[in-house]
Amino acid sequence: DAGITQSPRHKVTETGTPVTLRCHQTENHRYMYWYRQDPGHGLRLIHYSYGVKDTDKGEVSDGYSVSRSKTEDFLLTLESATSSQTSVYFCAISGPEQTQYFGPGTRLLVL
Amino acid sequence: DAKTTQPPSMDCAEGRAANLPCNHSTISGNEYVYWYRQIHSQGPQYIIHGLKNNETNEMASLIITEDRKSSTLILPHATLRDTAVYYCIVRTGNQFYFGTGTSLTVIP
């Protein structure tokens, strides 16, 4: 899948605990994205990064933070997980032509 | 606010062409149309994209109307493995706006 891995692939956590999801790429692409997907919705953008230490918010960024300290890794953090953040999270990368390529996803369940 | 409108579901007989429509009546001149598909709960898979000319690749053809307000994705010979949710997306800058897609079922 275009050199993108996500970890963990599945996670169960409790309300109020911090959670960090990792996206790793081997393509050296500048742009990286985090989306969430819920039943009845398409993918919705949470945050994206356009370079090391350069990030911006998407349409559903509340409750999430991101960090990118090196080109290959883009981290998504839920500071205090809530049940409404139960979802499938997808990471994507894009290169010079802006076509996005997606990772396999992380299923997160917040109890 | 979804920028595209697609029928929620469609069926297609195996071996026939699948024609998936998409309406993007508010598209602006520099916005591209992309098509992706998602099989089960896998990550979306890129199919094709275009700006105003028709495009073809090994997977599909993309037909964009002259006024750019709608487009059609054509899978020329649908197989059972093409059963998936197909998303028509308008790219604005670096951001993709997904709608809810069309669930295509290919029938044997």
Contacts between the chains, C-beta under 8 A, distances in Angstrom:
chain1	res1	chain2	res2	distance
A	1	B	43	6.2
A	4	B	43	8.0
A	31	B	94	6.0
A	35	B	98	7.9
A	40	B	100	6.9
A	41	B	100	6.7
A	42	B	2	7.6
A	42	B	87	6.1
A	42	B	98	3.1
A	42	B	99	5.3
A	42	B	100	5.3
A	42	B	101	6.0
A	43	B	44	6.9
A	43	B	87	8.0
A	43	B	96	7.7
A	43	B	98	4.4
A	44	B	98	7.1
A	45	B	95	6.0
A	45	B	96	7.2
A	48	B	94	6.7
A	48	B	95	7.2
A	50	B	94	6.8
A	58	B	95	7.1
A	88	B	41	6.4
A	90	B	43	5.5
A	90	B	44	7.3
A	92	B	43	7.9
A	94	B	94	7.2
A	98	B	32	7.6
A	98	B	91	6.4
A	98	B	94	6.4
A	99	B	34	7.3
A	99	B	46	5.7
A	99	B	49	6.5
A	100	B	46	7.2
A	100	B	96	6.1
A	101	B	46	6.3
A	102	B	43	3.5
A	102	B	44	4.9
A	102	B	45	7.5
A	103	B	43	5.4
A	104	B	42	6.6
A	104	B	43	5.3
A	105	B	41	6.6
A	105	B	42	7.2
A	105	B	43	5.5
A	107	B	41	7.9
